[in-house]
Amino acid sequence: MHSYIISYQNAIDQNQLKEIMVKTLGLDLSQINLENNADIFNIYPEINEKTVNKTASIKIEKIRNLKNQVNTAALKLAYKIFLIWQADALTLAAQNSFLKLLEEPEEYVKIFLLTQNLNKLLPTIQSRCQIIRIQNTGYKMQQKLEDQEIEKFLALNLFEKLTFAEKLEKSREEALIFLKQLILYFRKQILKENTSQNIRKLKKTQTAYNDLSKNINLKLTIDNLMIEL
């Protein structure tokens, strides 16, 4: 099997993912950083400011780029590994394009689609992948924070914010979840009070979200945002 769908309930961190990959691929990943390896490619949703609802998605262009990357073999690992985070954010066009990749996979390519909403993936994609269901994963970042909780966070001093950031820096996915909630919060605040400060914070948070989606350094991105907020 070349492609896998990891269906989970809550957030999943690197260690959990590594355990799954060790079992499915038979690789020793104990010394491997999944976010900083020439043979491992992370794909995340990005926010498109040009759309009306500004939702995060994985567009067909990213899948086309992925197709270009599978043409060469791995450099050091036995396989070239692609991790598609929040795969349910793949647009329909992206999913259809992805199907073609699944039809003729290279021997040295392994693809993992991670999702909390398995039913949002096309049945034809599901049928071409081995589905791994994770039950009762540890609870991580809340999927929805109340405005009061976000306001408490924003009222923290810089030291306290950087301490909070240390938790986010353990999982890119958790960081993306938190930033998405900040973005929604600032948008609501702008509707109430369209101040330059709210606009600036929204833009800084959106930039950080897209930087993380492009696999830019997690700690540096989060720490810089904490300073800006």
Z-matrix of the N, CA and C atoms (Angstrom, degrees):
N
C 1 1.461
C 2 1.531 1 109.64
N 3 1.328 2 115.40 1 134.51
C 4 1.462 3 120.25 2 -177.24
C 5 1.523 4 112.81 3 -102.80
N 6 1.338 5 116.92 4 -21.89
C 7 1.466 6 120.25 5 -173.43
C 8 1.520 7 110.43 6 -129.67
N 9 1.324 8 114.30 7 142.30
C 10 1.462 9 120.96 8 -176.34
C 11 1.524 10 109.68 9 -134.75
N 12 1.332 11 114.97 10 143.22
C 13 1.466 12 120.66 11 171.43
C 14 1.518 13 106.89 12 -111.52
N 15 1.335 14 116.08 13 122.96
C 16 1.462 15 120.56 14 175.56
C 17 1.527 16 107.59 15 -102.09
N 18 1.311 17 115.38 16 108.94
C 19 1.462 18 121.57 17 -179.13
C 20 1.523 19 108.13 18 -100.33
N 21 1.338 20 116.33 19 118.99
C 22 1.460 21 119.88 20 -175.05
C 23 1.523 22 110.47 21 -131.17
N 24 1.336 23 115.59 22 164.83
C 25 1.462 24 120.31 23 -175.77
C 26 1.513 25 112.30 24 -91.27
N 27 1.310 26 116.53 25 -46.86
C 28 1.457 27 121.10 26 -178.14
C 29 1.519 28 109.00 27 -119.31
N 30 1.305 29 117.85 28 -159.22
C 31 1.460 30 119.91 29 -178.75
C 32 1.519 31 110.45 30 -69.18
N 33 1.324 32 115.73 31 153.27
C 34 1.462 33 121.66 32 178.08
C 35 1.528 34 107.12 33 -126.50
N 36 1.339 35 116.66 34 132.75
C 37 1.459 36 119.12 35 -177.59
C 38 1.525 37 110.85 36 -103.15
N 39 1.329 38 115.35 37 178.81
C 40 1.468 39 121.01 38 -176.60
C 41 1.518 40 112.24 39 -59.42
N 42 1.330 41 117.32 40 -42.08
C 43 1.461 42 119.99 41 -176.96
C 44 1.520 43 111.77 42 -64.32
N 45 1.335 44 116.61 43 -41.61
C 46 1.464 45 120.08 44 177.54
C 47 1.519 46 110.77 45 -63.70
N 48 1.335 47 115.38 46 -43.13
C 49 1.454 48 119.91 47 -179.62
C 50 1.529 49 110.83 48 -65.18
N 51 1.317 50 116.24 49 -40.97
C 52 1.466 51 120.00 50 178.47
C 53 1.527 52 111.09 51 -58.98
N 54 1.336 53 116.55 52 -42.85
C 55 1.464 54 120.44 53 179.82
C 56 1.525 55 111.30 54 -57.84
N 57 1.320 56 115.33 55 -42.04
C 58 1.466 57 119.89 56 179.27
C 59 1.522 58 110.49 57 -66.09
N 60 1.330 59 115.85 58 -43.80
C 61 1.466 60 120.54 59 -177.72
C 62 1.525 61 111.64 60 -66.63
N 63 1.327 62 116.68 61 -35.86
C 64 1.471 63 120.28 62 177.00
C 65 1.527 64 109.94 63 -62.34
N 66 1.333 65 116.17 64 -43.43
C 67 1.467 66 120.66 65 -178.43
C 68 1.526 67 112.04 66 -68.66
N 69 1.330 68 116.46 67 -38.76
C 70 1.472 69 119.33 68 -175.71
C 71 1.520 70 113.11 69 -84.22
N 72 1.346 71 116.88 70 -33.25
C 73 1.467 72 120.45 71 -174.42
C 74 1.519 73 113.46 72 -105.61
N 75 1.334 74 116.53 73 -18.28
C 76 1.454 75 119.45 74 -179.05
C 77 1.511 76 113.40 75 70.43
N 78 1.340 77 117.47 76 28.36
C 79 1.464 78 121.45 77 -179.33
C 80 1.519 79 110.72 78 -101.18
N 81 1.306 80 116.45 79 151.23
C 82 1.460 81 121.72 80 171.72
C 83 1.522 82 107.65 81 -89.64
N 84 1.314 83 116.43 82 105.35
C 85 1.464 84 121.33 83 -177.34
C 86 1.526 85 112.18 84 -109.70
N 87 1.327 86 117.19 85 15.42
C 88 1.459 87 120.88 86 -174.88
C 89 1.523 88 112.78 87 -59.88
N 90 1.326 89 117.06 88 -33.29
C 91 1.466 90 121.05 89 -178.52
C 92 1.530 91 112.72 90 -104.26
N 93 1.328 92 115.83 91 12.03
C 94 1.465 93 120.62 92 -175.33
C 95 1.526 94 110.95 93 -100.13
N 96 1.331 95 115.86 94 131.77
C 97 1.467 96 121.77 95 172.52
C 98 1.526 97 107.17 96 -93.82
N 99 1.306 98 116.77 97 115.93
C 100 1.468 99 120.59 98 -175.86
C 101 1.520 100 112.83 99 -64.02
N 102 1.331 101 117.24 100 -18.95
C 103 1.462 102 120.23 101 -177.14
C 104 1.529 103 112.51 102 -100.67
N 105 1.318 104 116.85 103 -2.20
C 106 1.461 105 119.26 104 -177.22
C 107 1.530 106 109.71 105 -143.94
N 108 1.318 107 115.14 106 68.11
C 109 1.451 108 120.94 107 -179.78
C 110 1.528 109 108.89 108 -146.77
N 111 1.310 110 116.38 109 135.54
C 112 1.465 111 120.31 110 -174.36
C 113 1.521 112 113.04 111 -66.45
N 114 1.332 113 117.62 112 -18.43
C 115 1.464 114 121.06 113 -177.90
C 116 1.520 115 113.18 114 -103.20
N 117 1.337 116 116.83 115 1.87
C 118 1.464 117 120.93 116 -178.98
C 119 1.526 118 109.17 117 -120.78
N 120 1.315 119 115.96 118 125.41
C 121 1.464 120 121.84 119 -176.28
C 122 1.527 121 109.47 120 -117.61
N 123 1.333 122 116.50 121 124.60
C 124 1.455 123 122.32 122 179.67
C 125 1.523 124 109.78 123 -103.19
N 126 1.307 125 115.73 124 130.46
C 127 1.463 126 121.25 125 179.64
C 128 1.529 127 108.26 126 -121.29
N 129 1.338 128 115.56 127 124.73
C 130 1.459 129 121.72 128 -177.41
C 131 1.532 130 110.35 129 -123.42
N 132 1.341 131 117.10 130 157.25
C 133 1.475 132 119.62 131 172.92
C 134 1.523 133 110.43 132 -65.21
N 135 1.316 134 115.62 133 151.62
C 136 1.466 135 121.55 134 175.34
C 137 1.515 136 109.04 135 -126.61
N 138 1.335 137 115.34 136 151.29
C 139 1.462 138 120.64 137 176.74
C 140 1.513 139 109.11 138 -87.89
N 141 1.314 140 115.72 139 128.75
C 142 1.460 141 121.14 140 177.32
C 143 1.523 142 108.74 141 -102.76
N 144 1.320 143 116.03 142 109.18
C 145 1.464 144 121.00 143 -177.14
C 146 1.535 145 112.51 144 -68.12
N 147 1.321 146 117.23 145 -13.28
C 148 1.461 147 120.09 146 -178.01
C 149 1.523 148 112.02 147 -80.78
N 150 1.337 149 116.65 148 -18.21
C 151 1.456 150 119.75 149 -179.24
C 152 1.522 151 110.41 150 -80.83
N 153 1.329 152 115.84 151 159.18
C 154 1.458 153 120.73 152 -176.83
C 155 1.526 154 111.37 153 -67.24
N 156 1.353 155 116.81 154 -48.61
C 157 1.463 156 119.13 155 -176.13
C 158 1.518 157 113.52 156 -89.98
N 159 1.345 158 117.12 157 -5.60
C 160 1.472 159 122.24 158 175.62
C 161 1.524 160 112.23 159 51.93
N 162 1.319 161 117.51 160 43.11
C 163 1.451 162 121.55 161 177.76
C 164 1.527 163 110.36 162 -84.64
N 165 1.326 164 115.23 163 156.75
C 166 1.467 165 120.42 164 178.39
C 167 1.525 166 109.50 165 -83.26
N 168 1.313 167 116.09 166 136.21
C 169 1.458 168 120.13 167 179.80
C 170 1.523 169 110.49 168 -151.74
N 171 1.322 170 114.72 169 165.41
C 172 1.462 171 121.32 170 173.75
C 173 1.518 172 106.62 171 -110.11
N 174 1.313 173 117.08 172 111.52
C 175 1.453 174 121.58 173 -172.52
C 176 1.521 175 111.70 174 -90.07
N 177 1.309 176 115.66 175 168.09
C 178 1.450 177 122.63 176 -174.82
C 179 1.532 178 111.79 177 -60.72
N 180 1.335 179 117.10 178 -28.98
C 181 1.468 180 119.83 179 179.96
C 182 1.520 181 111.61 180 -60.13
N 183 1.331 182 116.62 181 -36.74
C 184 1.464 183 119.82 182 179.59
C 185 1.528 184 111.08 183 -67.55
N 186 1.312 185 116.72 184 -36.16
C 187 1.463 186 120.25 185 178.66
C 188 1.528 187 109.93 186 -70.99
N 189 1.313 188 116.77 187 -36.51
C 190 1.464 189 119.59 188 175.78
C 191 1.518 190 110.78 189 -63.03
N 192 1.332 191 116.62 190 -40.72
C 193 1.461 192 120.01 191 176.34
C 194 1.522 193 110.95 192 -63.68
N 195 1.330 194 115.71 193 -39.23
C 196 1.460 195 120.29 194 178.24
C 197 1.528 196 110.33 195 -60.25
N 198 1.331 197 116.26 196 -41.95
C 199 1.469 198 120.58 197 179.41
C 200 1.525 199 111.14 198 -59.89
N 201 1.320 200 116.50 199 -36.98
C 202 1.468 201 119.61 200 178.76
C 203 1.525 202 111.27 201 -68.02
N 204 1.337 203 115.92 202 -33.01
C 205 1.458 204 120.46 203 -176.70
C 206 1.527 205 113.20 204 -76.40
N 207 1.324 206 117.46 205 -22.10
C 208 1.473 207 119.17 206 -178.15
C 209 1.527 208 112.30 207 -80.37
N 210 1.304 209 117.39 208 -3.95
C 211 1.462 210 120.14 209 -176.53
C 212 1.526 211 113.86 210 -76.18
N 213 1.338 212 116.41 211 -13.61
C 214 1.463 213 119.68 212 179.79
C 215 1.526 214 109.98 213 -118.24
N 216 1.320 215 115.90 214 147.33
C 217 1.459 216 121.08 215 -177.19
C 218 1.524 217 111.34 216 -73.32
N 219 1.331 218 116.03 217 166.61
C 220 1.453 219 121.78 218 178.52
C 221 1.524 220 110.82 219 -65.56
N 222 1.339 221 115.91 220 153.76
C 223 1.466 222 120.87 221 -178.49
C 224 1.528 223 112.03 222 -86.59
N 225 1.338 224 116.67 223 -47.71
C 226 1.469 225 119.57 224 -176.29
C 227 1.528 226 113.07 225 -123.64
N 228 1.330 227 116.55 226 -39.40
C 229 1.458 228 119.42 227 179.48
C 230 1.525 229 110.77 228 -76.58
N 231 1.318 230 115.06 229 166.85
C 232 1.467 231 119.08 230 179.09
C 233 1.520 232 111.28 231 -69.90
N 234 1.329 233 115.91 232 -24.29
C 235 1.458 234 120.76 233 -177.39
C 236 1.531 235 110.88 234 -133.13
N 237 1.305 236 114.66 235 157.70
C 238 1.457 237 121.58 236 167.70
C 239 1.526 238 105.59 237 -94.71
N 240 1.325 239 117.15 238 122.53
C 241 1.460 240 121.96 239 -170.15
C 242 1.524 241 110.78 240 -113.69
N 243 1.324 242 115.69 241 131.69
C 244 1.465 243 122.04 242 178.76
C 245 1.528 244 108.56 243 -117.91
N 246 1.331 245 116.18 244 124.23
C 247 1.464 246 122.56 245 179.38
C 248 1.524 247 108.44 246 -110.74
N 249 1.311 248 116.80 247 114.11
C 250 1.465 249 121.34 248 180.00
C 251 1.521 250 107.76 249 -104.60
N 252 1.331 251 115.10 250 102.47
C 253 1.459 252 121.65 251 -177.08
C 254 1.525 253 110.38 252 -81.41
N 255 1.345 254 114.94 253 142.82
C 256 1.478 255 120.78 254 -177.89
C 257 1.524 256 109.33 255 50.62
N 258 1.317 257 114.46 256 54.11
C 259 1.464 258 120.42 257 -175.36
C 260 1.525 259 112.69 258 -61.48
N 261 1.323 260 117.33 259 -20.20
C 262 1.468 261 119.83 260 176.88
C 263 1.517 262 111.56 261 -66.96
N 264 1.352 263 117.23 262 -10.93
C 265 1.468 264 121.18 263 177.23
C 266 1.533 265 111.65 264 -85.16
N 267 1.323 266 117.72 265 -1.49
C 268 1.466 267 120.47 266 174.59
C 269 1.526 268 109.42 267 -61.80
N 270 1.318 269 117.01 268 129.72
C 271 1.462 270 119.14 269 176.12
C 272 1.521 271 109.21 270 -68.96
N 273 1.312 272 116.60 271 165.28
C 274 1.467 273 120.07 272 -179.76
C 275 1.527 274 110.23 273 -60.34
N 276 1.325 275 116.45 274 -41.85
C 277 1.468 276 120.00 275 178.80
C 278 1.526 277 110.74 276 -62.57
N 279 1.336 278 116.35 277 -39.98
C 280 1.460 279 120.79 278 178.99
C 281 1.523 280 111.01 279 -65.85
N 282 1.333 281 116.48 280 -40.00
C 283 1.462 282 119.87 281 179.04
C 284 1.531 283 111.32 282 -65.29
N 285 1.310 284 116.70 283 -41.50
C 286 1.467 285 119.87 284 178.53
C 287 1.521 286 111.34 285 -64.56
N 288 1.328 287 116.20 286 -38.40
C 289 1.458 288 120.57 287 176.81
C 290 1.524 289 110.64 288 -67.05
N 291 1.326 290 115.59 289 -38.03
C 292 1.459 291 121.15 290 -179.87
C 293 1.527 292 111.13 291 -64.65
N 294 1.321 293 116.16 292 -33.48
C 295 1.474 294 121.02 293 179.16
C 296 1.525 295 111.66 294 -56.37
N 297 1.314 296 116.29 295 -40.59
C 298 1.468 297 120.55 296 -178.93
C 299 1.520 298 110.99 297 -63.55
N 300 1.320 299 115.57 298 -33.33
C 301 1.463 300 120.22 299 178.08
C 302 1.525 301 110.38 300 -68.60
N 303 1.334 302 116.83 301 -35.86
C 304 1.456 303 120.99 302 -179.34
C 305 1.525 304 112.96 303 -72.51
N 306 1.322 305 116.79 304 -23.24
C 307 1.456 306 120.55 305 -177.15
C 308 1.524 307 112.94 306 -69.74
N 309 1.328 308 116.82 307 -34.64
C 310 1.464 309 120.31 308 -178.55
C 311 1.523 310 109.78 309 -133.26
N 312 1.321 311 117.31 310 68.70
C 313 1.472 312 119.94 311 -176.63
C 314 1.528 313 112.08 312 -74.44
N 315 1.319 314 115.37 313 146.12
C 316 1.457 315 120.80 314 174.45
C 317 1.530 316 109.00 315 -76.90
N 318 1.330 317 116.02 316 149.76
C 319 1.461 318 120.81 317 -178.00
C 320 1.523 319 112.13 318 -61.11
N 321 1.324 320 116.37 319 -32.99
C 322 1.463 321 120.32 320 -174.48
C 323 1.532 322 112.98 321 -91.13
N 324 1.317 323 118.43 322 6.99
C 325 1.468 324 122.51 323 -178.04
C 326 1.525 325 110.88 324 -106.32
N 327 1.327 326 115.90 325 131.41
C 328 1.460 327 122.07 326 173.82
C 329 1.532 328 108.21 327 -127.04
N 330 1.315 329 115.93 328 131.51
C 331 1.464 330 121.15 329 -176.08
C 332 1.529 331 109.80 330 -122.18
N 333 1.324 332 116.01 331 132.25
C 334 1.462 333 122.04 332 176.34
C 335 1.524 334 108.97 333 -120.40
N 336 1.320 335 116.34 334 122.51
C 337 1.461 336 121.64 335 174.73
C 338 1.524 337 107.68 336 -104.47
N 339 1.324 338 116.74 337 121.38
C 340 1.462 339 121.09 338 -178.19
C 341 1.522 340 109.28 339 -105.60
N 342 1.324 341 116.42 340 129.44
C 343 1.461 342 118.70 341 -175.37
C 344 1.520 343 112.05 342 -152.60
N 345 1.321 344 114.83 343 148.61
C 346 1.463 345 121.73 344 170.97
C 347 1.529 346 110.82 345 -100.90
N 348 1.320 347 116.47 346 -5.29
C 349 1.472 348 121.49 347 -177.97
C 350 1.526 349 109.27 348 -130.98
N 351 1.314 350 115.23 349 75.98
C 352 1.459 351 121.27 350 -176.13
C 353 1.521 352 111.96 351 -57.39
N 354 1.333 353 117.14 352 -35.24
C 355 1.466 354 120.35 353 -175.92
C 356 1.525 355 113.54 354 -69.05
N 357 1.351 356 116.69 355 -9.70
C 358 1.464 357 119.70 356 177.97
C 359 1.531 358 111.89 357 -85.98
N 360 1.317 359 116.44 358 -7.11
C 361 1.461 360 120.03 359 175.94
C 362 1.521 361 108.93 360 -92.15
N 363 1.322 362 116.13 361 140.00
C 364 1.463 363 120.47 362 -178.41
C 365 1.529 364 110.80 363 -56.12
N 366 1.336 365 117.62 364 140.92
C 367 1.474 366 120.64 365 177.04
C 368 1.526 367 112.28 366 -55.72
N 369 1.337 368 116.09 367 -33.25
C 370 1.468 369 119.19 368 179.72
C 371 1.533 370 111.63 369 -67.87
N 372 1.327 371 116.59 370 -30.97
C 373 1.474 372 119.43 371 174.64
C 374 1.528 373 109.28 372 -71.41
N 375 1.317 374 115.96 373 -44.64
C 376 1.464 375 119.77 374 -179.16
C 377 1.526 376 111.38 375 -59.84
N 378 1.320 377 116.59 376 -37.72
C 379 1.468 378 120.32 377 -176.98
C 380 1.525 379 112.55 378 -70.84
N 381 1.324 380 117.04 379 -20.61
C 382 1.464 381 121.08 380 -179.34
C 383 1.520 382 112.98 381 -96.12
N 384 1.327 383 116.56 382 1.31
C 385 1.465 384 120.72 383 -178.50
C 386 1.525 385 110.65 384 -122.82
N 387 1.306 386 115.10 385 153.10
C 388 1.453 387 120.11 386 169.36
C 389 1.520 388 106.99 387 -81.94
N 390 1.311 389 116.85 388 125.38
C 391 1.461 390 121.15 389 -177.57
C 392 1.525 391 110.02 390 -95.28
N 393 1.318 392 115.46 391 123.12
C 394 1.462 393 121.92 392 178.52
C 395 1.516 394 107.50 393 -112.30
N 396 1.321 395 116.39 394 115.17
C 397 1.463 396 120.66 395 -178.22
C 398 1.522 397 110.01 396 -100.12
N 399 1.334 398 115.51 397 127.53
C 400 1.462 399 120.85 398 178.49
C 401 1.515 400 107.93 399 -106.31
N 402 1.317 401 116.58 400 118.74
C 403 1.450 402 121.47 401 179.00
C 404 1.521 403 110.04 402 -98.84
N 405 1.318 404 115.70 403 145.32
C 406 1.466 405 122.13 404 172.19
C 407 1.520 406 113.42 405 55.56
N 408 1.340 407 117.48 406 44.19
C 409 1.458 408 118.62 407 174.34
C 410 1.518 409 108.87 408 -68.25
N 411 1.302 410 116.35 409 151.01
C 412 1.459 411 120.95 410 -176.44
C 413 1.516 412 111.82 411 -57.92
N 414 1.317 413 116.35 412 141.25
C 415 1.460 414 120.13 413 -179.07
C 416 1.513 415 110.56 414 -72.10
N 417 1.300 416 116.47 415 130.57
C 418 1.466 417 121.10 416 -178.48
C 419 1.524 418 109.26 417 -119.08
N 420 1.309 419 116.31 418 -130.66
C 421 1.459 420 120.90 419 -178.73
C 422 1.528 421 110.32 420 -63.92
N 423 1.330 422 116.60 421 132.35
C 424 1.453 423 120.72 422 177.39
C 425 1.529 424 110.26 423 -60.88
N 426 1.326 425 115.24 424 140.07
C 427 1.460 426 119.67 425 179.86
C 428 1.523 427 111.29 426 -72.15
N 429 1.340 428 116.48 427 -23.56
C 430 1.475 429 119.39 428 178.90
C 431 1.521 430 108.95 429 -142.49
N 432 1.308 431 116.30 430 119.44
C 433 1.460 432 121.70 431 175.95
C 434 1.524 433 109.18 432 -101.96
N 435 1.326 434 116.01 433 142.41
C 436 1.452 435 120.14 434 175.42
C 437 1.533 436 109.03 435 -72.47
N 438 1.335 437 115.50 436 154.09
C 439 1.465 438 120.08 437 179.91
C 440 1.527 439 111.26 438 -56.22
N 441 1.349 440 115.98 439 -36.62
C 442 1.463 441 119.11 440 -178.23
C 443 1.528 442 111.17 441 -63.85
N 444 1.336 443 116.20 442 -35.59
C 445 1.464 444 119.78 443 179.52
C 446 1.526 445 110.54 444 -68.23
N 447 1.327 446 116.34 445 -39.30
C 448 1.464 447 119.75 446 178.31
C 449 1.516 448 110.25 447 -67.88
N 450 1.329 449 116.88 448 -38.34
C 451 1.466 450 120.41 449 178.84
C 452 1.526 451 111.02 450 -64.85
N 453 1.335 452 117.08 451 -35.67
C 454 1.463 453 120.39 452 175.79
C 455 1.522 454 110.24 453 -63.85
N 456 1.342 455 115.84 454 -40.63
C 457 1.465 456 119.76 455 178.55
C 458 1.531 457 110.38 456 -63.65
N 459 1.322 458 117.26 457 -45.63
C 460 1.463 459 121.51 458 -177.49
C 461 1.529 460 111.59 459 -65.65
N 462 1.335 461 116.62 460 -24.07
C 463 1.466 462 120.24 461 -179.59
C 464 1.534 463 112.38 462 -82.07
N 465 1.331 464 117.18 463 -8.38
C 466 1.463 465 120.22 464 179.34
C 467 1.524 466 110.29 465 -65.99
N 468 1.327 467 115.86 466 153.03
C 469 1.464 468 118.39 467 173.19
C 470 1.525 469 109.53 468 -77.89
N 471 1.322 470 117.61 469 173.58
C 472 1.462 471 121.24 470 -173.98
C 473 1.519 472 111.65 471 -60.80
N 474 1.322 473 118.05 472 -43.02
C 475 1.457 474 120.91 473 -179.64
C 476 1.529 475 110.06 474 -59.96
N 477 1.328 476 116.19 475 -44.56
C 478 1.472 477 120.59 476 -179.16
C 479 1.531 478 111.01 477 -65.83
N 480 1.334 479 116.76 478 -37.80
C 481 1.464 480 119.79 479 178.01
C 482 1.525 481 111.35 480 -65.75
N 483 1.318 482 116.73 481 -41.04
C 484 1.470 483 120.55 482 179.35
C 485 1.529 484 110.41 483 -67.62
N 486 1.320 485 117.09 484 -33.19
C 487 1.469 486 120.63 485 175.26
C 488 1.523 487 110.18 486 -65.99
N 489 1.320 488 115.98 487 -42.61
C 490 1.465 489 121.24 488 176.34
C 491 1.528 490 110.04 489 -62.26
N 492 1.328 491 116.42 490 -38.07
C 493 1.461 492 121.89 491 -177.66
C 494 1.518 493 112.01 492 -62.29
N 495 1.327 494 116.88 493 -28.65
C 496 1.460 495 120.32 494 -179.56
C 497 1.535 496 111.35 495 -59.75
N 498 1.324 497 116.53 496 -32.63
C 499 1.463 498 120.64 497 177.82
C 500 1.530 499 110.25 498 -69.44
N 501 1.332 500 115.57 499 -41.88
C 502 1.463 501 119.74 500 -179.69
C 503 1.520 502 111.66 501 -65.99
N 504 1.323 503 116.32 502 -31.65
C 505 1.458 504 120.83 503 -174.16
C 506 1.520 505 113.37 504 -73.87
N 507 1.328 506 117.25 505 -2.74
C 508 1.458 507 121.03 506 177.40
C 509 1.530 508 111.34 507 -84.67
N 510 1.321 509 117.29 508 -17.34
C 511 1.466 510 120.73 509 -177.16
C 512 1.521 511 109.89 510 -150.18
N 513 1.318 512 116.39 511 118.92
C 514 1.470 513 120.71 512 178.57
C 515 1.526 514 109.98 513 -61.50
N 516 1.321 515 116.57 514 -37.38
C 517 1.460 516 119.23 515 -178.39
C 518 1.526 517 111.26 516 -64.53
N 519 1.328 518 116.74 517 -42.91
C 520 1.464 519 119.80 518 178.05
C 521 1.524 520 110.66 519 -62.82
N 522 1.320 521 115.64 520 -39.62
C 523 1.468 522 119.55 521 178.94
C 524 1.523 523 110.45 522 -62.61
N 525 1.324 524 116.97 523 -41.93
C 526 1.467 525 120.77 524 178.95
C 527 1.530 526 111.20 525 -64.10
N 528 1.304 527 116.52 526 -39.45
C 529 1.473 528 120.49 527 178.08
C 530 1.524 529 110.15 528 -61.56
N 531 1.335 530 116.01 529 -45.63
C 532 1.467 531 120.20 530 -178.87
C 533 1.525 532 111.25 531 -65.47
N 534 1.331 533 116.86 532 -44.18
C 535 1.465 534 119.64 533 -178.95
C 536 1.527 535 111.01 534 -64.62
N 537 1.322 536 116.42 535 -35.91
C 538 1.463 537 119.45 536 178.44
C 539 1.531 538 110.25 537 -62.24
N 540 1.324 539 116.34 538 -37.94
C 541 1.460 540 119.89 539 178.76
C 542 1.522 541 111.46 540 -70.30
N 543 1.330 542 116.64 541 -37.09
C 544 1.464 543 119.80 542 174.71
C 545 1.526 544 111.12 543 -61.28
N 546 1.329 545 115.86 544 -42.12
C 547 1.471 546 120.39 545 179.57
C 548 1.522 547 110.74 546 -60.18
N 549 1.326 548 116.83 547 -45.78
C 550 1.465 549 120.79 548 178.75
C 551 1.526 550 110.80 549 -62.17
N 552 1.323 551 115.87 550 -39.67
C 553 1.467 552 120.41 551 179.63
C 554 1.525 553 110.89 552 -62.88
N 555 1.336 554 116.71 553 -48.94
C 556 1.470 555 119.68 554 -177.80
C 557 1.533 556 111.34 555 -65.57
N 558 1.310 557 117.42 556 -33.84
C 559 1.472 558 119.19 557 176.78
C 560 1.523 559 110.67 558 -62.60
N 561 1.334 560 116.23 559 -41.87
C 562 1.468 561 119.59 560 178.26
C 563 1.525 562 110.86 561 -65.17
N 564 1.326 563 115.82 562 -38.30
C 565 1.463 564 119.43 563 -179.87
C 566 1.536 565 111.32 564 -65.57
N 567 1.323 566 115.86 565 -36.91
C 568 1.472 567 119.96 566 179.62
C 569 1.525 568 110.70 567 -65.47
N 570 1.328 569 116.26 568 -35.05
C 571 1.469 570 119.32 569 177.24
C 572 1.527 571 110.72 570 -65.58
N 573 1.334 572 115.89 571 -32.84
C 574 1.457 573 119.92 572 179.11
C 575 1.532 574 111.52 573 -81.04
N 576 1.342 575 113.90 574 -42.46
C 577 1.464 576 119.82 575 -174.41
C 578 1.529 577 108.75 576 -146.61
N 579 1.302 578 115.62 577 99.69
C 580 1.474 579 121.16 578 -174.04
C 581 1.530 580 110.97 579 -82.03
N 582 1.340 581 115.09 580 69.48
C 583 1.459 582 120.15 581 -177.67
C 584 1.526 583 110.42 582 -94.75
N 585 1.313 584 115.43 583 158.58
C 586 1.469 585 119.86 584 178.95
C 587 1.524 586 111.13 585 -64.24
N 588 1.330 587 117.02 586 -31.12
C 589 1.468 588 120.85 587 179.73
C 590 1.523 589 110.87 588 -67.05
N 591 1.323 590 117.25 589 -44.41
C 592 1.464 591 120.47 590 178.72
C 593 1.527 592 110.78 591 -64.67
N 594 1.317 593 116.45 592 -40.88
C 595 1.464 594 120.73 593 179.45
C 596 1.530 595 110.48 594 -64.12
N 597 1.331 596 115.88 595 -42.44
C 598 1.467 597 120.29 596 -179.96
C 599 1.521 598 111.18 597 -62.75
N 600 1.331 599 116.40 598 -44.86
C 601 1.460 600 120.44 599 -179.26
C 602 1.525 601 111.43 600 -65.58
N 603 1.328 602 116.67 601 -37.92
C 604 1.460 603 120.32 602 176.93
C 605 1.526 604 110.68 603 -62.30
N 606 1.312 605 116.87 604 -47.19
C 607 1.469 606 120.95 605 -179.10
C 608 1.524 607 111.44 606 -62.78
N 609 1.344 608 116.23 607 -42.20
C 610 1.467 609 120.37 608 179.13
C 611 1.529 610 110.65 609 -62.92
N 612 1.325 611 116.84 610 -40.45
C 613 1.468 612 120.92 611 -179.43
C 614 1.524 613 110.81 612 -69.74
N 615 1.326 614 117.41 613 -41.25
C 616 1.463 615 120.82 614 177.38
C 617 1.530 616 111.10 615 -62.68
N 618 1.329 617 115.94 616 -40.62
C 619 1.471 618 120.09 617 177.95
C 620 1.527 619 110.55 618 -62.60
N 621 1.331 620 116.30 619 -43.75
C 622 1.465 621 120.48 620 179.12
C 623 1.528 622 110.73 621 -63.14
N 624 1.338 623 116.25 622 -40.99
C 625 1.467 624 120.33 623 179.37
C 626 1.531 625 110.30 624 -60.63
N 627 1.306 626 116.42 625 -47.75
C 628 1.468 627 119.66 626 -178.75
C 629 1.525 628 111.89 627 -68.93
N 630 1.330 629 117.25 628 -32.64
C 631 1.466 630 119.79 629 175.68
C 632 1.526 631 110.74 630 -63.41
N 633 1.332 632 116.24 631 -43.03
C 634 1.466 633 119.58 632 178.12
C 635 1.523 634 110.51 633 -65.73
N 636 1.325 635 116.58 634 -36.32
C 637 1.469 636 120.58 635 178.35
C 638 1.518 637 111.80 636 -64.19
N 639 1.335 638 115.93 637 -27.55
C 640 1.466 639 120.91 638 179.57
C 641 1.524 640 111.84 639 -92.37
N 642 1.343 641 115.71 640 11.05
C 643 1.464 642 121.99 641 175.22
C 644 1.527 643 113.28 642 71.12
N 645 1.321 644 117.58 643 23.67
C 646 1.465 645 120.91 644 174.66
C 647 1.527 646 108.35 645 -71.93
N 648 1.333 647 116.97 646 152.36
C 649 1.459 648 123.86 647 -173.80
C 650 1.529 649 112.46 648 -41.82
N 651 1.332 650 116.16 649 122.45
C 652 1.466 651 122.23 650 -174.57
C 653 1.530 652 112.01 651 -65.94
N 654 1.314 653 117.11 652 -52.96
C 655 1.465 654 120.35 653 -176.58
C 656 1.524 655 111.88 654 -62.39
N 657 1.319 656 116.56 655 -45.73
C 658 1.461 657 120.60 656 -178.96
C 659 1.526 658 111.26 657 -61.05
N 660 1.331 659 116.63 658 -43.89
C 661 1.467 660 121.24 659 -179.21
C 662 1.516 661 111.89 660 -63.45
N 663 1.331 662 116.49 661 -46.88
C 664 1.468 663 120.45 662 -178.60
C 665 1.523 664 111.42 663 -67.22
N 666 1.320 665 116.52 664 -44.92
C 667 1.476 666 119.73 665 179.96
C 668 1.531 667 111.18 666 -60.59
N 669 1.321 668 116.66 667 -43.09
C 670 1.468 669 120.16 668 178.79
C 671 1.527 670 111.15 669 -61.75
N 672 1.329 671 116.17 670 -39.89
C 673 1.462 672 119.17 671 179.59
C 674 1.521 673 110.65 672 -66.40
N 675 1.336 674 117.22 673 -41.05
C 676 1.466 675 120.08 674 179.23
C 677 1.535 676 110.49 675 -57.41
N 678 1.311 677 116.53 676 -38.84
C 679 1.469 678 121.13 677 178.87
C 680 1.528 679 110.66 678 -65.75
N 681 1.331 680 116.79 679 -38.32
C 682 1.465 681 121.44 680 -178.38
C 683 1.521 682 112.42 681 -72.22
N 684 1.325 683 116.39 682 -29.49
C 685 1.464 684 119.70 683 -177.68
C 686 1.520 685 112.44 684 -84.47
